[in-house]
Amino acid sequence: MRSFQSTSLLWLVPSTSLVRASGPILVERATKTPSPSPISIPPSQYWDGDDGPWSSFDLQVGTPIQNVRVFVSTASEDTWVVLPDGCATGDSKCAQNRGGSFNPNTSSTWSQHGYFELSTEETLNMSGQAVWGNDTLGLGIQGSGGPTLQNQIIAAYATEDFYLGIFGLNPSSTNFSQTDQGRPSYLTTLKNQSLIPSLSFGYTAGNQYRLKQVFGSLTLGGYDSSLFAPNPLSFGLAPDSTRNLMVGIQSISSVDQNGTTSNLLPNGIMALVDSTVPQIWLPLEACQAFQKAFRLRFDEQSELYLVDDALHTELQNQNATITFTLGSAASGGQTTNITLPYNSFDLLVTPPTSSVSNSTRYFPLRIAANDTQYTLGRTFLQEAYLTVDWERQNFSISQCVFSENAQQHLVAISSTSALLNSSSNSTSSGNSSSSGKTVGIAVGVTVGVLVILGAVGTYFFLKRRHRPSEKAGTGDKPYEQIGLRFGGKPELGTGIDNQRFEMQGSDPNKSKQEDQAQASAWVNEKANHPGGWPAAAEADGDDTPTAELGSEMLLGQRYHEMYDPSSHQPPVELPADDQPTELRGSLPTATSGKSAASSSRRSANRSSALSSWMKHISLSGRKSQSRPSISNPIQSASSAAPPPPMPSRGPSTQHRSATTSPPSTETLSPVSRHDTFSQGNADASRMLSNDILSPLSPESPEPNRGPFGRRS
């Protein structure tokens, strides 16, 4: 016993050392991982496009590197580049005008997925086919120090709907099939590799008319606070992932040099902020108001508002300003104003994509066919700075500030996950640092309690182990000791207070004598009451007669009467109607049921119950005599009227007969009008519309759309 206690205490001693050793870890401050800084992507120093010009950005694509210039897209999550096929053979200026081209066949790191549609701007009827794949993609020109990522989604196209390629800022993933798990966007990959602090960006398109030309600005993971005047209005992301950046345009007004004011938007609308497209798309009534205020001429062929030299001079002299009043809704609530000078609308369109023969000035206003086309494009973002925080699902639009001496000031937008971890670590570290002594005291108290409990537990355990058995009776049996040792329940004592009683049993000898007497009486009684007929029924052709008890024909079966003297009731003989006849041509029918008398053998009211039952049987028997007998029930069932024919085409939940024709190989819809419905579904079949199509029915050919389920 002493040896066991010593061992237990020795086991507790090293445990105490371990607890004490863990003390300094609790008060040690957690190491904080530094957050990455936002990345500013330098502009290309080029003004590109056939409807601007616009400030572009450099990309490095493939291996070896092929340099291209693209525009920023706030709607897309992918990168689009122009193929060499986008220019006619021998046109040396086309590739340069379109920002350069990318040839996937010359890239050793290109991995092709297939041909899909460019569907980001399909609501504006701008689309085209592209070859999609993965390749190496870097931001900025070579040697600029911009990030380079492997295995990025790239679409290469030749259509003229998008004169230059784009670099997508949406963090959504891209899927190429239903089973594809989704491939992360460039912005998401930067965040996952801790190259930027969060899924966010700041962007303004730049313009040529301010200062000495102001190039566009793009910051990933934050924004440049030196480029705008902040305002308190914040917009929430719209639930439609293809139209996230929705704002309410509550009013548009213009004021010229003479103080003339014009209302250019009759009613408030909701519009998408999208830098992928250059123009501003508004309702017809708003475009008509613009046309009247600025005396614009709409060209039917190009569907643009073209400006000739005379009108251009007049509009410059008026130098009107156009103010957009924005809010979270089309009306009401907090608002902010973004003001654009006329120079923001003084743009140039060049052939061949705009159906003009030569370079022409135009007013970047487009007539929207419906509310899904209301858009604020790059024209609007020349004077507005857009900051988007995808993680917090909000964004802001602020008036740009232009200053020659402005110094870039990048501000990081922290990730929501980083804030949660920082808050958790700060709370844990603060509590540990301020309560180090308390933790030490708690550890000491805990160790002391464990030592005391260990000693007390050991004492009682050993005492219980050597305690004599308290079980009454024979406590020296091994199985009784095992029951006590492992918690078994002991038996009751043998004293008068613990007696167990049984029900009084019968005498075996007496019971045997009574049974013999009853059997003898049974035989005597049966001799006094013989059965109906000693005749035997046998199969035709059998030479050996079979003797059987007298029987009564009941409902087509013979029941054999047996008398049971133990019921203390006089025997009742079944009435006989006919003499048994010999069956010919078939085997005798064997009954598996008990006789009517034997099934009622143990009834206390056998006589009255049997008499009542026999009256019912007698009536049933007389009725059955007047009916023709059924010699073969199986043949009778098969001779009934056949069921209605089952449908031979289409799916059915009913069983078909083996004689029906094989099912058709034609595939039908469960709700196809060609299916045959049961009577219970007749109403449903009449309600089917003619335009219901089967999920398996061939449909009209349709052009291959963009990557399936692009947004996850």
BAPA-474183 format. One record per residue (C-alpha): residue in one letter; x, y, z. Coordinates in steps of 0.1 Angstrom, whole numbers, plus 5000, padded with zeros to 4 digits. Layout:
N
aXYZ...
% end
This chain:
712
m500050005000r502850245008s504650144976f501550224955q501050574972s504750654966t504350564929s501250784926l502951084941l506051034919w503651044889l502151364901v505551534906p506551544870s503051654861t503551954884s506752044866l504952034833v502252264845r504752514859a506852504827s503752604807g503352924828p505653154808i503953054775l500653204787v502153544794e504253554762r502853804736a501853654703t504053724673k502253954648t502753884611p503254204592s500454284567p501454334531s501354674515p499054774487i500454764452s500255054428i500254944391p501955204369p500055324338s501555244304q502055614295y499955544264w496555674253d494755394235g491355294221d489155384192d486555574213g488655784237p491555794240w492055624273s494955564297s495955194295f498154954316d500954714307l500754334311q503354064305v501853744292g503253394285t506753244282p508753414267i507053734277q504653904252n503854264262v500354394257r498354704269v494854674284f492154874301v490854814336s487554624340t485654654372a483054394360s485254104348e487353874369d489553754340t492253894317w491453944280v494153994253v493954044215l495053764192p497153834161d494053734141g492354054154c494254244127a494354204089t497354064073g499854334064d498254594087s501354694107k499554964127c496654754138a498454554164q500054864179n496655044179r495054754197g497654744225g499754464210s498754104206f499353764223n499953444204p499253144226n501052904202t504453064209s504053044247s505552734264t503352784295w500052804277s497352554288q494252564267h490652504280g488652564249y486552824231f484053024250e482153344247l483153684262s479953744280t480754024305e479054294284e476354084268t473654304282l475154584261n475154354230m478954334231s480453984228g482653764209q484353424209a487753364226v490153084232w490553034270g493452904288n496052944316d499353114314t501853324333l500753684338g502653984352l501554344359g503554634345i506354644321q509454424324g511654544352s508954754369g508854514399g505154424395p503754094406t503953794383l501653494389q501653154372n498652964358q496253254355i493053264334i493453434301a491053484271a492553564237y490053704211a489953874177t486554054179e486454424174d483754484201f486654514225y489354704208l491854654236g492054384261i491054414298f492454334332g489554214355l489354334391n486354124402p487453844427s484953584415s486253254403t485953114368n484452764360f484852584327s482452304335q479852184360t482451974378d485052244378q485752374413g486452724401r489752894393p490553204414s490953544398y494153744397l493053964426t492153664447t495453494440l497353804451k495453794483n495953424489q499753464484s499853754508l500953994482i498154244490p496454304523s492854244511l490454194482s490154564473f491254824449g491155194440y490855324405t490355634383a490455644345g492655954341n492056214314q493956424288y492456764296r493556814332l496956964340k499556814316q497556494311v496656274341f497155904335g494955654351s495655514386l495255164398t495955044434l495454684445g494754614482g494054974490y493655324474d495555644468s494155904491s495956194473l493656164443f490156234457a488156424482p486456174506n482756184514p480755984539l478555804514s479155424512f477355194487g476654834493l477354564467a474254454447p473254084451d473754024413s477353914410t477454034374r476254384384n477854444418l478554814416m475054964414v474355324423g471355534422i471455834398q468956064414s469556354391i471756484363s471956864357s474057094336v475057454341d476757654313q478857974315n475658184312g474158024342t471557824322t470557514341s469057204325n467556894341l468956604321l467356304339p463556314343n463456034368g465955864391i467455534379m469855264391a472955224370l476055004370v479555154374d481654964348s485055074335t484954804308v482955024285p483755394276q480255554273i477455654296w474155454289l470955634299p467255614292l465855754260e464256054278a467556144294c469356124260q466756344245a467356594273f471056594266q470456624229k468256934234a470657104260f473757044239r472157054204l473656704196r472956514164f472356144165d473955934138e471755634129q474555434113s477055454142e474355504168l476555774183y476056144190l478556294165v479856654170d481056854140d483657134142a481157414145l479257254174h482457164190t483557524191e480257634205l480257374233q483757464243n482757824246q479757734268n482057524289a479157364308t479557134338i477356834343t476656714378f475556354387t473756324421l474355974434g472655784462s472155434474a468755434458a467055614429s465655864452g465955974489g468755914514q472256044516t473756174483t477056284469n477756494437i480256414410t480756704386l482256654351p483356944328y482356944291n485856824283s485056494298f482556444269d484856574242l486056244229l487256104195v485955804176t488155644149p487555384122p486955104115t484954984145s482555274149s481255284113v482955614106s485155694076n487555914095s488256034130t485356224144r484456394177y481556244195f479556284227p479955954247l476255904254r474355594244i470655514244a469755224267a467154984255n466154884291d467154934327t469754654325q471854874302y472055184324t475855224328l478455474340g481555394320r485055524318t483755874308f482355914343l485455774360q487656044344e486456274373a485456004399y487655784421l486255444428t487255244459v485854894462d486254664493w485054324481e485454164515r483154414533q480854434503n480854804499f482355074478s482655454475i482755714447s484556034453q485256354434c488856344420v491256614430f493956724405s497056884419e500456914402n502356874435a500356594448q502356304463q501155954461h499755834494l498755464494v496455354521a495954974528i492554834533s492854554559s491354214554t488354114575s490153794584a493253984594l491154204617l489553904634n492853744640s494454064652s491554124676s491753774690n495553794694s495354134710t492754024735s494653704744s497953894747g496454174768n494753954792s497853734796s500154024801s497954194827s497253884847g500553694847k500553674885t496953564886v497853274862g500753174884i498653164915a495952964897v498452714886g499852674921v496352624936t495452374908v498652164915g497852154953v494352044947l495551764924v498051644950i495351624977l492851454955g495351204944a496251104979v492651084991g491650884961t494550634966y493650585002f489950494996f490850284966l493150064986k490750055015r487949934993r490249674977h491049505011r487549535025p485949195035s482849085016e479549205030k477448965010a475248735031g475648365026t478648215009g480948515004d483948304998k482948194962p485148344935y482348464913e480748644943q484048834949i484248924912g480749074914l481749284944r485049394929f483549514896g480449664908g478049374906k474849374926p474849134956e472048894962l469348944989g469948795023t468348475035g466648605065i462848625070d462848975057n464448875024q462448555016r461548494980f458248324972e456948124942m453548054929q452147734942g452747454916s450747144907d451446784917p453046604888n451746264898k448146394903s448246564869k449346244852q446446044867e443846304857d445146314821q444845934819a441345944832q440346214807a441846024778s439945704787a436645904790w437346064756v437745724739n434545594755e432545904745k433745884709a432745524707n429145624718h429145904691p430645764659g431245984629g428846034599w430145794573p432845544573a433445574536a436745684524a437545934496e440445844475a442145934442d441045744412g443445454404d444745394439d444445034449t444845094486p441745234503t442345514527a440145514559e439345854574l436945994599g433446084590s433246434577e430846714569m431046914537l431347284546l431847554520g433547304496q435747144523r435246844546y435646904583h436246604606e434446614639m436346514671y434846524705d436746664734p435446534768s437546794787s435047064778h432346894799q429746954772p427746694752p429046624717v427446784688e427446604655l427746804622p424746764600a425246554569d423746674536d425246444510q427246134508p430846184499t431646134463e434946024449l437046274432r437946194396g440646334374s442346544402l444146494434p442146514467t442346864482a444146874515t443047124540s445647294561g443147454586k441947304618s438447154621a435547364634a435347164667s439047154674s439447524669s436847574697r438147304720r439147524749s436147764748a434147784780n430947824761r431547564735s427947444731s426247784726a429047924705l429247614683s425447604678s425347964668w428247914644m426747604629k423547794620h425648044601i427547764584s424347574575l422947884558s426147934539g426147574529r422647594514k423547904494s426647744481q424647444468s422747654444r425847804429p427947614403s431047474418i434447614408s436647314400n439747514391p440047864407i443247934388q441547884354s438648084365a440848384374s442648374341s439348364322a438348704335a438349014313p441849114304p443249434319p443449744296p446549744274m449649914288p451350194269s454150074246r455950404245g457450624272p458150554308s455550404329t455250304366q452850014358h453949654349r453749554313s452449214303a454948964288t452948964256t453249334249s455649474224p459149574236p459549934248s460450194222t464050324221e462750674218t463550894248l460651094261s460251344289p458351244320v456051544312s456051504274r452751524256h453651194238d453551004270t450550784279f449050874312s446950654334q443250754340g444250914373n446551154355a444151224326d443551584339a447251644342s447851534306r445151774294m446852054312l450252004296s451352304275n452552264240d455752444248i456952214275l460252074265s462051764277p465351804295l466651554270s464951684240p467251844214e467052224214s467952474187p471652524183e473052804204p476452964203n478852844230r478653074259g481253194283p482752964310f479952784327g478952944360r481753184358r480853344391s480953114421
% end
